[in-house]
Amino acid sequence: YGLMNKRDYQVVLGAFASKIKGRRSFLGISQEELALKADIDRTFISKIERGIANPSLKTIYEIALVLDISLSDLFHD
């Protein structure tokens, strides 16, 4: 495995963002509710869903818990 180039990174971040937004929408949870339950600022949730934030592993874990989805499913198509 080599280093990820900027284009590949953007693709992965975009797919991750879509997965978060899709799962949240599927569950009928607002960004505000997700943020409150995961103890994350709502504006940060918005940035994650737009693919412009790079959340920490801890943040990703907290989001996964709220969305009842495994970490591997968040990164797998």
N, CA, C and O atoms as a Maestro MAE file, in Angstrom:
{
 s_m_m2io_version
 :::
 2.0.0
}

f_m_ct {
 s_m_title
 :::
 protein
 m_atom[308] {
  # First column is atom index #
  i_m_mmod_type
  r_m_x_coord
  r_m_y_coord
  r_m_z_coord
  i_m_residue_number
  s_m_chain_name
  s_m_pdb_residue_name
  s_m_pdb_atom_name
  i_m_atomic_number
  :::
  1 25 0.835 -1.180 0.000 1 A "TYR " " N  " 7
  2 3 0.000 0.000 0.000 1 A "TYR " " CA " 6
  3 2 0.878 1.241 0.000 1 A "TYR " " C  " 6
  4 15 1.740 1.407 0.863 1 A "TYR " " O  " 8
  5 25 0.651 2.095 -0.964 2 A "GLY " " N  " 7
  6 3 1.400 3.340 -1.030 2 A "GLY " " CA " 6
  7 2 0.627 4.460 -0.369 2 A "GLY " " C  " 6
  8 15 -0.468 4.268 0.160 2 A "GLY " " O  " 8
  9 25 1.218 5.613 -0.415 3 A "LEU " " N  " 7
  10 3 0.538 6.786 0.117 3 A "LEU " " CA " 6
  11 2 -0.644 7.140 -0.764 3 A "LEU " " C  " 6
  12 15 -0.594 6.981 -1.984 3 A "LEU " " O  " 8
  13 25 -1.687 7.612 -0.150 4 A "MET " " N  " 7
  14 3 -2.892 7.993 -0.878 4 A "MET " " CA " 6
  15 2 -2.686 9.390 -1.455 4 A "MET " " C  " 6
  16 15 -2.269 10.308 -0.749 4 A "MET " " O  " 8
  17 25 -2.981 9.540 -2.745 5 A "ASN " " N  " 7
  18 3 -2.863 10.876 -3.319 5 A "ASN " " CA " 6
  19 2 -4.097 11.705 -2.963 5 A "ASN " " C  " 6
  20 15 -5.085 11.179 -2.450 5 A "ASN " " O  " 8
  21 25 -4.026 12.988 -3.237 6 A "LYS " " N  " 7
  22 3 -5.092 13.911 -2.836 6 A "LYS " " CA " 6
  23 2 -6.435 13.528 -3.462 6 A "LYS " " C  " 6
  24 15 -7.469 13.621 -2.802 6 A "LYS " " O  " 8
  25 25 -6.431 13.107 -4.700 7 A "ARG " " N  " 7
  26 3 -7.672 12.722 -5.394 7 A "ARG " " CA " 6
  27 2 -8.307 11.512 -4.718 7 A "ARG " " C  " 6
  28 15 -9.511 11.505 -4.462 7 A "ARG " " O  " 8
  29 25 -7.502 10.486 -4.428 8 A "ASP " " N  " 7
  30 3 -8.013 9.293 -3.758 8 A "ASP " " CA " 6
  31 2 -8.572 9.633 -2.381 8 A "ASP " " C  " 6
  32 15 -9.609 9.112 -1.971 8 A "ASP " " O  " 8
  33 25 -7.871 10.513 -1.676 9 A "TYR " " N  " 7
  34 3 -8.313 10.935 -0.351 9 A "TYR " " CA " 6
  35 2 -9.684 11.600 -0.431 9 A "TYR " " C  " 6
  36 15 -10.555 11.323 0.393 9 A "TYR " " O  " 8
  37 25 -9.880 12.463 -1.405 10 A "GLN " " N  " 7
  38 3 -11.163 13.150 -1.574 10 A "GLN " " CA " 6
  39 2 -12.277 12.169 -1.910 10 A "GLN " " C  " 6
  40 15 -13.409 12.338 -1.457 10 A "GLN " " O  " 8
  41 25 -11.971 11.162 -2.688 11 A "VAL " " N  " 7
  42 3 -12.964 10.136 -3.028 11 A "VAL " " CA " 6
  43 2 -13.385 9.367 -1.772 11 A "VAL " " C  " 6
  44 15 -14.574 9.147 -1.540 11 A "VAL " " O  " 8
  45 25 -12.411 8.965 -0.975 12 A "VAL " " N  " 7
  46 3 -12.707 8.229 0.253 12 A "VAL " " CA " 6
  47 2 -13.499 9.108 1.223 12 A "VAL " " C  " 6
  48 15 -14.482 8.654 1.810 12 A "VAL " " O  " 8
  49 25 -13.081 10.349 1.391 13 A "LEU " " N  " 7
  50 3 -13.778 11.266 2.292 13 A "LEU " " CA " 6
  51 2 -15.208 11.523 1.811 13 A "LEU " " C  " 6
  52 15 -16.130 11.600 2.623 13 A "LEU " " O  " 8
  53 25 -15.394 11.654 0.509 14 A "GLY " " N  " 7
  54 3 -16.728 11.857 -0.054 14 A "GLY " " CA " 6
  55 2 -17.632 10.649 0.151 14 A "GLY " " C  " 6
  56 15 -18.811 10.797 0.473 14 A "GLY " " O  " 8
  57 25 -17.081 9.463 -0.035 15 A "ALA " " N  " 7
  58 3 -17.870 8.236 0.165 15 A "ALA " " CA " 6
  59 2 -18.248 8.087 1.635 15 A "ALA " " C  " 6
  60 15 -19.370 7.694 1.956 15 A "ALA " " O  " 8
  61 25 -17.322 8.397 2.514 16 A "PHE " " N  " 7
  62 3 -17.590 8.347 3.954 16 A "PHE " " CA " 6
  63 2 -18.689 9.351 4.310 16 A "PHE " " C  " 6
  64 15 -19.606 9.029 5.065 16 A "PHE " " O  " 8
  65 25 -18.595 10.545 3.776 17 A "ALA " " N  " 7
  66 3 -19.593 11.590 4.035 17 A "ALA " " CA " 6
  67 2 -20.982 11.137 3.583 17 A "ALA " " C  " 6
  68 15 -21.965 11.318 4.301 17 A "ALA " " O  " 8
  69 25 -21.054 10.558 2.408 18 A "SER " " N  " 7
  70 3 -22.334 10.067 1.884 18 A "SER " " CA " 6
  71 2 -22.908 8.960 2.748 18 A "SER " " C  " 6
  72 15 -24.119 8.892 2.958 18 A "SER " " O  " 8
  73 25 -22.036 8.090 3.250 19 A "LYS " " N  " 7
  74 3 -22.484 6.989 4.095 19 A "LYS " " CA " 6
  75 2 -23.079 7.525 5.402 19 A "LYS " " C  " 6
  76 15 -24.122 7.048 5.850 19 A "LYS " " O  " 8
  77 25 -22.422 8.510 6.008 20 A "ILE " " N  " 7
  78 3 -22.923 9.104 7.252 20 A "ILE " " CA " 6
  79 2 -24.275 9.764 7.007 20 A "ILE " " C  " 6
  80 15 -25.238 9.518 7.734 20 A "ILE " " O  " 8
  81 25 -24.337 10.598 5.986 21 A "LYS " " N  " 7
  82 3 -25.579 11.317 5.697 21 A "LYS " " CA " 6
  83 2 -26.706 10.352 5.347 21 A "LYS " " C  " 6
  84 15 -27.835 10.520 5.808 21 A "LYS " " O  " 8
  85 25 -26.407 9.350 4.539 22 A "GLY " " N  " 7
  86 3 -27.425 8.383 4.137 22 A "GLY " " CA " 6
  87 2 -27.968 7.593 5.308 22 A "GLY " " C  " 6
  88 15 -29.177 7.394 5.425 22 A "GLY " " O  " 8
  89 25 -27.081 7.147 6.168 23 A "ARG " " N  " 7
  90 3 -27.511 6.366 7.334 23 A "ARG " " CA " 6
  91 2 -28.331 7.238 8.285 23 A "ARG " " C  " 6
  92 15 -29.351 6.800 8.816 23 A "ARG " " O  " 8
  93 25 -27.875 8.475 8.493 24 A "ARG " " N  " 7
  94 3 -28.610 9.390 9.366 24 A "ARG " " CA " 6
  95 2 -29.998 9.652 8.810 24 A "ARG " " C  " 6
  96 15 -30.979 9.617 9.553 24 A "ARG " " O  " 8
  97 25 -30.092 9.911 7.538 25 A "SER " " N  " 7
  98 3 -31.389 10.152 6.899 25 A "SER " " CA " 6
  99 2 -32.287 8.926 6.975 25 A "SER " " C  " 6
  100 15 -33.480 9.039 7.255 25 A "SER " " O  " 8
  101 25 -31.710 7.752 6.723 26 A "PHE " " N  " 7
  102 3 -32.454 6.498 6.791 26 A "PHE " " CA " 6
  103 2 -33.088 6.304 8.167 26 A "PHE " " C  " 6
  104 15 -34.218 5.827 8.281 26 A "PHE " " O  " 8
  105 25 -32.352 6.677 9.203 27 A "LEU " " N  " 7
  106 3 -32.844 6.537 10.573 27 A "LEU " " CA " 6
  107 2 -33.762 7.680 11.005 27 A "LEU " " C  " 6
  108 15 -34.368 7.628 12.076 27 A "LEU " " O  " 8
  109 25 -33.860 8.710 10.165 28 A "GLY " " N  " 7
  110 3 -34.714 9.846 10.496 28 A "GLY " " CA " 6
  111 2 -34.149 10.715 11.610 28 A "GLY " " C  " 6
  112 15 -34.898 11.318 12.378 28 A "GLY " " O  " 8
  113 25 -32.843 10.776 11.691 29 A "ILE " " N  " 7
  114 3 -32.171 11.562 12.730 29 A "ILE " " CA " 6
  115 2 -31.667 12.867 12.119 29 A "ILE " " C  " 6
  116 15 -31.044 12.854 11.057 29 A "ILE " " O  " 8
  117 25 -31.926 13.963 12.764 30 A "SER " " N  " 7
  118 3 -31.416 15.258 12.287 30 A "SER " " CA " 6
  119 2 -29.929 15.376 12.619 30 A "SER " " C  " 6
  120 15 -29.407 14.638 13.455 30 A "SER " " O  " 8
  121 25 -29.258 16.310 11.954 31 A "GLN " " N  " 7
  122 3 -27.862 16.579 12.279 31 A "GLN " " CA " 6
  123 2 -27.739 16.999 13.740 31 A "GLN " " C  " 6
  124 15 -26.803 16.603 14.435 31 A "GLN " " O  " 8
  125 25 -28.680 17.793 14.187 32 A "GLU " " N  " 7
  126 3 -28.652 18.269 15.564 32 A "GLU " " CA " 6
  127 2 -28.774 17.112 16.561 32 A "GLU " " C  " 6
  128 15 -28.065 17.076 17.567 32 A "GLU " " O  " 8
  129 25 -29.670 16.176 16.277 33 A "GLU " " N  " 7
  130 3 -29.848 15.024 17.158 33 A "GLU " " CA " 6
  131 2 -28.601 14.143 17.164 33 A "GLU " " C  " 6
  132 15 -28.160 13.688 18.220 33 A "GLU " " O  " 8
  133 25 -28.035 13.904 15.981 34 A "LEU " " N  " 7
  134 3 -26.810 13.116 15.890 34 A "LEU " " CA " 6
  135 2 -25.696 13.792 16.680 34 A "LEU " " C  " 6
  136 15 -24.974 13.141 17.435 34 A "LEU " " O  " 8
  137 25 -25.566 15.087 16.503 35 A "ALA " " N  " 7
  138 3 -24.521 15.837 17.204 35 A "ALA " " CA " 6
  139 2 -24.702 15.744 18.714 35 A "ALA " " C  " 6
  140 15 -23.736 15.526 19.445 35 A "ALA " " O  " 8
  141 25 -25.917 15.907 19.175 36 A "LEU " " N  " 7
  142 3 -26.193 15.855 20.609 36 A "LEU " " CA " 6
  143 2 -25.869 14.473 21.179 36 A "LEU " " C  " 6
  144 15 -25.209 14.366 22.213 36 A "LEU " " O  " 8
  145 25 -26.326 13.429 20.514 37 A "LYS " " N  " 7
  146 3 -26.102 12.063 21.011 37 A "LYS " " CA " 6
  147 2 -24.633 11.650 20.946 37 A "LYS " " C  " 6
  148 15 -24.163 10.885 21.788 37 A "LYS " " O  " 8
  149 25 -23.907 12.159 19.942 38 A "ALA " " N  " 7
  150 3 -22.493 11.802 19.781 38 A "ALA " " CA " 6
  151 2 -21.565 12.792 20.490 38 A "ALA " " C  " 6
  152 15 -20.345 12.624 20.485 38 A "ALA " " O  " 8
  153 25 -22.154 13.819 21.097 39 A "ASP " " N  " 7
  154 3 -21.393 14.858 21.799 39 A "ASP " " CA " 6
  155 2 -20.391 15.546 20.861 39 A "ASP " " C  " 6
  156 15 -19.206 15.692 21.163 39 A "ASP " " O  " 8
  157 25 -20.934 15.961 19.705 40 A "ILE " " N  " 7
  158 3 -20.152 16.634 18.667 40 A "ILE " " CA " 6
  159 2 -20.916 17.891 18.276 40 A "ILE " " C  " 6
  160 15 -22.146 17.902 18.314 40 A "ILE " " O  " 8
  161 25 -20.216 18.933 17.906 41 A "ASP " " N  " 7
  162 3 -20.875 20.152 17.467 41 A "ASP " " CA " 6
  163 2 -21.645 19.907 16.160 41 A "ASP " " C  " 6
  164 15 -21.138 19.231 15.264 41 A "ASP " " O  " 8
  165 25 -22.857 20.447 16.047 42 A "ARG " " N  " 7
  166 3 -23.681 20.234 14.861 42 A "ARG " " CA " 6
  167 2 -23.003 20.740 13.594 42 A "ARG " " C  " 6
  168 15 -23.126 20.124 12.536 42 A "ARG " " O  " 8
  169 25 -22.296 21.847 13.695 43 A "THR " " N  " 7
  170 3 -21.626 22.367 12.497 43 A "THR " " CA " 6
  171 2 -20.524 21.412 12.031 43 A "THR " " C  " 6
  172 15 -20.225 21.340 10.839 43 A "THR " " O  " 8
  173 25 -19.922 20.680 12.973 44 A "PHE " " N  " 7
  174 3 -18.908 19.698 12.589 44 A "PHE " " CA " 6
  175 2 -19.552 18.522 11.866 44 A "PHE " " C  " 6
  176 15 -18.984 17.994 10.910 44 A "PHE " " O  " 8
  177 25 -20.732 18.111 12.316 45 A "ILE " " N  " 7
  178 3 -21.479 17.054 11.612 45 A "ILE " " CA " 6
  179 2 -21.746 17.497 10.177 45 A "ILE " " C  " 6
  180 15 -21.571 16.722 9.237 45 A "ILE " " O  " 8
  181 25 -22.167 18.734 10.018 46 A "SER " " N  " 7
  182 3 -22.430 19.271 8.682 46 A "SER " " CA " 6
  183 2 -21.175 19.206 7.810 46 A "SER " " C  " 6
  184 15 -21.242 18.817 6.644 46 A "SER " " O  " 8
  185 25 -20.055 19.582 8.371 47 A "LYS " " N  " 7
  186 3 -18.790 19.555 7.615 47 A "LYS " " CA " 6
  187 2 -18.394 18.121 7.252 47 A "LYS " " C  " 6
  188 15 -17.887 17.870 6.158 47 A "LYS " " O  " 8
  189 25 -18.627 17.191 8.167 48 A "ILE " " N  " 7
  190 3 -18.339 15.781 7.870 48 A "ILE " " CA " 6
  191 2 -19.198 15.313 6.708 48 A "ILE " " C  " 6
  192 15 -18.703 14.671 5.782 48 A "ILE " " O  " 8
  193 25 -20.493 15.637 6.756 49 A "GLU " " N  " 7
  194 3 -21.415 15.194 5.697 49 A "GLU " " CA " 6
  195 2 -21.153 15.874 4.358 49 A "GLU " " C  " 6
  196 15 -21.564 15.359 3.318 49 A "GLU " " O  " 8
  197 25 -20.487 17.006 4.366 50 A "ARG " " N  " 7
  198 3 -20.130 17.678 3.114 50 A "ARG " " CA " 6
  199 2 -18.737 17.291 2.640 50 A "ARG " " C  " 6
  200 15 -18.276 17.753 1.596 50 A "ARG " " O  " 8
  201 25 -18.073 16.443 3.409 51 A "GLY " " N  " 7
  202 3 -16.756 15.954 3.010 51 A "GLY " " CA " 6
  203 2 -15.656 16.979 3.148 51 A "GLY " " C  " 6
  204 15 -14.645 16.905 2.450 51 A "GLY " " O  " 8
  205 25 -15.843 17.947 4.051 52 A "ILE " " N  " 7
  206 3 -14.809 18.969 4.220 52 A "ILE " " CA " 6
  207 2 -14.141 18.904 5.584 52 A "ILE " " C  " 6
  208 15 -13.273 19.722 5.889 52 A "ILE " " O  " 8
  209 25 -14.534 17.942 6.406 53 A "ALA " " N  " 7
  210 3 -13.906 17.757 7.716 53 A "ALA " " CA " 6
  211 2 -13.272 16.384 7.771 53 A "ALA " " C  " 6
  212 15 -13.747 15.436 7.145 53 A "ALA " " O  " 8
  213 25 -12.210 16.292 8.516 54 A "ASN " " N  " 7
  214 3 -11.503 15.036 8.703 54 A "ASN " " CA " 6
  215 2 -11.654 14.635 10.171 54 A "ASN " " C  " 6
  216 15 -10.819 14.999 10.999 54 A "ASN " " O  " 8
  217 25 -12.714 13.886 10.501 55 A "PRO " " N  " 7
  218 3 -12.967 13.553 11.902 55 A "PRO " " CA " 6
  219 2 -11.942 12.560 12.455 55 A "PRO " " C  " 6
  220 15 -11.372 11.750 11.723 55 A "PRO " " O  " 8
  221 25 -11.730 12.651 13.752 56 A "SER " " N  " 7
  222 3 -10.832 11.709 14.425 56 A "SER " " CA " 6
  223 2 -11.498 10.342 14.503 56 A "SER " " C  " 6
  224 15 -12.702 10.211 14.283 56 A "SER " " O  " 8
  225 25 -10.714 9.345 14.812 57 A "LEU " " N  " 7
  226 3 -11.248 7.992 14.965 57 A "LEU " " CA " 6
  227 2 -12.257 7.957 16.106 57 A "LEU " " C  " 6
  228 15 -13.264 7.254 16.015 57 A "LEU " " O  " 8
  229 25 -12.003 8.701 17.176 58 A "LYS " " N  " 7
  230 3 -12.938 8.762 18.294 58 A "LYS " " CA " 6
  231 2 -14.280 9.330 17.833 58 A "LYS " " C  " 6
  232 15 -15.333 8.806 18.197 58 A "LYS " " O  " 8
  233 25 -14.246 10.385 17.044 59 A "THR " " N  " 7
  234 3 -15.481 10.991 16.529 59 A "THR " " CA " 6
  235 2 -16.213 10.020 15.618 59 A "THR " " C  " 6
  236 15 -17.434 9.889 15.705 59 A "THR " " O  " 8
  237 25 -15.485 9.340 14.751 60 A "ILE " " N  " 7
  238 3 -16.097 8.359 13.858 60 A "ILE " " CA " 6
  239 2 -16.755 7.251 14.669 60 A "ILE " " C  " 6
  240 15 -17.857 6.808 14.345 60 A "ILE " " O  " 8
  241 25 -16.086 6.809 15.711 61 A "TYR " " N  " 7
  242 3 -16.621 5.768 16.584 61 A "TYR " " CA " 6
  243 2 -17.917 6.227 17.254 61 A "TYR " " C  " 6
  244 15 -18.893 5.478 17.296 61 A "TYR " " O  " 8
  245 25 -17.930 7.443 17.772 62 A "GLU " " N  " 7
  246 3 -19.128 7.979 18.427 62 A "GLU " " CA " 6
  247 2 -20.295 8.093 17.445 62 A "GLU " " C  " 6
  248 15 -21.433 7.781 17.794 62 A "GLU " " O  " 8
  249 25 -20.019 8.529 16.243 63 A "ILE " " N  " 7
  250 3 -21.056 8.624 15.211 63 A "ILE " " CA " 6
  251 2 -21.594 7.237 14.877 63 A "ILE " " C  " 6
  252 15 -22.805 7.046 14.766 63 A "ILE " " O  " 8
  253 25 -20.688 6.267 14.719 64 A "ALA " " N  " 7
  254 3 -21.101 4.896 14.401 64 A "ALA " " CA " 6
  255 2 -22.006 4.327 15.489 64 A "ALA " " C  " 6
  256 15 -22.984 3.642 15.188 64 A "ALA " " O  " 8
  257 25 -21.684 4.605 16.745 65 A "LEU " " N  " 7
  258 3 -22.529 4.122 17.843 65 A "LEU " " CA " 6
  259 2 -23.942 4.689 17.736 65 A "LEU " " C  " 6
  260 15 -24.922 3.956 17.872 65 A "LEU " " O  " 8
  261 25 -24.044 5.979 17.496 66 A "VAL " " N  " 7
  262 3 -25.357 6.626 17.401 66 A "VAL " " CA " 6
  263 2 -26.129 6.095 16.191 66 A "VAL " " C  " 6
  264 15 -27.336 5.867 16.268 66 A "VAL " " O  " 8
  265 25 -25.428 5.903 15.086 67 A "LEU " " N  " 7
  266 3 -26.086 5.451 13.859 67 A "LEU " " CA " 6
  267 2 -26.265 3.938 13.806 67 A "LEU " " C  " 6
  268 15 -26.811 3.408 12.838 67 A "LEU " " O  " 8
  269 25 -25.807 3.244 14.844 68 A "ASP " " N  " 7
  270 3 -25.922 1.792 14.928 68 A "ASP " " CA " 6
  271 2 -25.391 1.120 13.663 68 A "ASP " " C  " 6
  272 15 -26.083 0.343 13.006 68 A "ASP " " O  " 8
  273 25 -24.140 1.449 13.347 69 A "ILE " " N  " 7
  274 3 -23.475 0.904 12.168 69 A "ILE " " CA " 6
  275 2 -22.035 0.582 12.555 69 A "ILE " " C  " 6
  276 15 -21.430 1.294 13.356 69 A "ILE " " O  " 8
  277 25 -21.493 -0.480 11.992 70 A "SER " " N  " 7
  278 3 -20.125 -0.843 12.319 70 A "SER " " CA " 6
  279 2 -19.138 0.105 11.623 70 A "SER " " C  " 6
  280 15 -19.452 0.714 10.601 70 A "SER " " O  " 8
  281 25 -17.958 0.210 12.198 71 A "LEU " " N  " 7
  282 3 -16.930 1.033 11.575 71 A "LEU " " CA " 6
  283 2 -16.599 0.516 10.174 71 A "LEU " " C  " 6
  284 15 -16.402 1.303 9.248 71 A "LEU " " O  " 8
  285 25 -16.539 -0.785 10.026 72 A "SER " " N  " 7
  286 3 -16.197 -1.333 8.703 72 A "SER " " CA " 6
  287 2 -17.277 -0.994 7.680 72 A "SER " " C  " 6
  288 15 -16.963 -0.729 6.519 72 A "SER " " O  " 8
  289 25 -18.552 -0.998 8.094 73 A "ASP " " N  " 7
  290 3 -19.621 -0.651 7.162 73 A "ASP " " CA " 6
  291 2 -19.574 0.826 6.749 73 A "ASP " " C  " 6
  292 15 -20.022 1.181 5.659 73 A "ASP " " O  " 8
  293 25 -19.036 1.675 7.613 74 A "LEU " " N  " 7
  294 3 -18.918 3.087 7.251 74 A "LEU " " CA " 6
  295 2 -17.912 3.294 6.121 74 A "LEU " " C  " 6
  296 15 -18.001 4.267 5.372 74 A "LEU " " O  " 8
  297 25 -16.962 2.378 6.005 75 A "PHE " " N  " 7
  298 3 -15.907 2.536 4.995 75 A "PHE " " CA " 6
  299 2 -15.996 1.535 3.860 75 A "PHE " " C  " 6
  300 15 -15.121 1.504 2.994 75 A "PHE " " O  " 8
  301 25 -17.030 0.724 3.847 76 A "HIS " " N  " 7
  302 3 -17.175 -0.294 2.819 76 A "HIS " " CA " 6
  303 2 -18.358 0.022 1.925 76 A "HIS " " C  " 6
  304 15 -19.423 0.409 2.406 76 A "HIS " " O  " 8
  305 25 -18.171 -0.142 0.624 77 A "ASP " " N  " 7
  306 3 -19.285 0.087 -0.323 77 A "ASP " " CA " 6
  307 2 -20.207 -1.088 -0.379 77 A "ASP " " C  " 6
  308 15 -21.191 -1.067 -1.119 77 A "ASP " " O  " 8
  :::
 }
 m_bond[307] {
  # First column is bond index #
  i_m_from
  i_m_to
  i_m_order
  :::
  1 1 2 1
  2 2 3 1
  3 3 4 2
  4 3 5 1
  5 5 6 1
  6 6 7 1
  7 7 8 2
  8 7 9 1
  9 9 10 1
  10 10 11 1
  11 11 12 2
  12 11 13 1
  13 13 14 1
  14 14 15 1
  15 15 16 2
  16 15 17 1
  17 17 18 1
  18 18 19 1
  19 19 20 2
  20 19 21 1
  21 21 22 1
  22 22 23 1
  23 23 24 2
  24 23 25 1
  25 25 26 1
  26 26 27 1
  27 27 28 2
  28 27 29 1
  29 29 30 1
  30 30 31 1
  31 31 32 2
  32 31 33 1
  33 33 34 1
  34 34 35 1
  35 35 36 2
  36 35 37 1
  37 37 38 1
  38 38 39 1
  39 39 40 2
  40 39 41 1
  41 41 42 1
  42 42 43 1
  43 43 44 2
  44 43 45 1
  45 45 46 1
  46 46 47 1
  47 47 48 2
  48 47 49 1
  49 49 50 1
  50 50 51 1
  51 51 52 2
  52 51 53 1
  53 53 54 1
  54 54 55 1
  55 55 56 2
  56 55 57 1
  57 57 58 1
  58 58 59 1
  59 59 60 2
  60 59 61 1
  61 61 62 1
  62 62 63 1
  63 63 64 2
  64 63 65 1
  65 65 66 1
  66 66 67 1
  67 67 68 2
  68 67 69 1
  69 69 70 1
  70 70 71 1
  71 71 72 2
  72 71 73 1
  73 73 74 1
  74 74 75 1
  75 75 76 2
  76 75 77 1
  77 77 78 1
  78 78 79 1
  79 79 80 2
  80 79 81 1
  81 81 82 1
  82 82 83 1
  83 83 84 2
  84 83 85 1
  85 85 86 1
  86 86 87 1
  87 87 88 2
  88 87 89 1
  89 89 90 1
  90 90 91 1
  91 91 92 2
  92 91 93 1
  93 93 94 1
  94 94 95 1
  95 95 96 2
  96 95 97 1
  97 97 98 1
  98 98 99 1
  99 99 100 2
  100 99 101 1
  101 101 102 1
  102 102 103 1
  103 103 104 2
  104 103 105 1
  105 105 106 1
  106 106 107 1
  107 107 108 2
  108 107 109 1
  109 109 110 1
  110 110 111 1
  111 111 112 2
  112 111 113 1
  113 113 114 1
  114 114 115 1
  115 115 116 2
  116 115 117 1
  117 117 118 1
  118 118 119 1
  119 119 120 2
  120 119 121 1
  121 121 122 1
  122 122 123 1
  123 123 124 2
  124 123 125 1
  125 125 126 1
  126 126 127 1
  127 127 128 2
  128 127 129 1
  129 129 130 1
  130 130 131 1
  131 131 132 2
  132 131 133 1
  133 133 134 1
  134 134 135 1
  135 135 136 2
  136 135 137 1
  137 137 138 1
  138 138 139 1
  139 139 140 2
  140 139 141 1
  141 141 142 1
  142 142 143 1
  143 143 144 2
  144 143 145 1
  145 145 146 1
  146 146 147 1
  147 147 148 2
  148 147 149 1
  149 149 150 1
  150 150 151 1
  151 151 152 2
  152 151 153 1
  153 153 154 1
  154 154 155 1
  155 155 156 2
  156 155 157 1
  157 157 158 1
  158 158 159 1
  159 159 160 2
  160 159 161 1
  161 161 162 1
  162 162 163 1
  163 163 164 2
  164 163 165 1
  165 165 166 1
  166 166 167 1
  167 167 168 2
  168 167 169 1
  169 169 170 1
  170 170 171 1
  171 171 172 2
  172 171 173 1
  173 173 174 1
  174 174 175 1
  175 175 176 2
  176 175 177 1
  177 177 178 1
  178 178 179 1
  179 179 180 2
  180 179 181 1
  181 181 182 1
  182 182 183 1
  183 183 184 2
  184 183 185 1
  185 185 186 1
  186 186 187 1
  187 187 188 2
  188 187 189 1
  189 189 190 1
  190 190 191 1
  191 191 192 2
  192 191 193 1
  193 193 194 1
  194 194 195 1
  195 195 196 2
  196 195 197 1
  197 197 198 1
  198 198 199 1
  199 199 200 2
  200 199 201 1
  201 201 202 1
  202 202 203 1
  203 203 204 2
  204 203 205 1
  205 205 206 1
  206 206 207 1
  207 207 208 2
  208 207 209 1
  209 209 210 1
  210 210 211 1
  211 211 212 2
  212 211 213 1
  213 213 214 1
  214 214 215 1
  215 215 216 2
  216 215 217 1
  217 217 218 1
  218 218 219 1
  219 219 220 2
  220 219 221 1
  221 221 222 1
  222 222 223 1
  223 223 224 2
  224 223 225 1
  225 225 226 1
  226 226 227 1
  227 227 228 2
  228 227 229 1
  229 229 230 1
  230 230 231 1
  231 231 232 2
  232 231 233 1
  233 233 234 1
  234 234 235 1
  235 235 236 2
  236 235 237 1
  237 237 238 1
  238 238 239 1
  239 239 240 2
  240 239 241 1
  241 241 242 1
  242 242 243 1
  243 243 244 2
  244 243 245 1
  245 245 246 1
  246 246 247 1
  247 247 248 2
  248 247 249 1
  249 249 250 1
  250 250 251 1
  251 251 252 2
  252 251 253 1
  253 253 254 1
  254 254 255 1
  255 255 256 2
  256 255 257 1
  257 257 258 1
  258 258 259 1
  259 259 260 2
  260 259 261 1
  261 261 262 1
  262 262 263 1
  263 263 264 2
  264 263 265 1
  265 265 266 1
  266 266 267 1
  267 267 268 2
  268 267 269 1
  269 269 270 1
  270 270 271 1
  271 271 272 2
  272 271 273 1
  273 273 274 1
  274 274 275 1
  275 275 276 2
  276 275 277 1
  277 277 278 1
  278 278 279 1
  279 279 280 2
  280 279 281 1
  281 281 282 1
  282 282 283 1
  283 283 284 2
  284 283 285 1
  285 285 286 1
  286 286 287 1
  287 287 288 2
  288 287 289 1
  289 289 290 1
  290 290 291 1
  291 291 292 2
  292 291 293 1
  293 293 294 1
  294 294 295 1
  295 295 296 2
  296 295 297 1
  297 297 298 1
  298 298 299 1
  299 299 300 2
  300 299 301 1
  301 301 302 1
  302 302 303 1
  303 303 304 2
  304 303 305 1
  305 305 306 1
  306 306 307 1
  307 307 308 2
  :::
 }
}
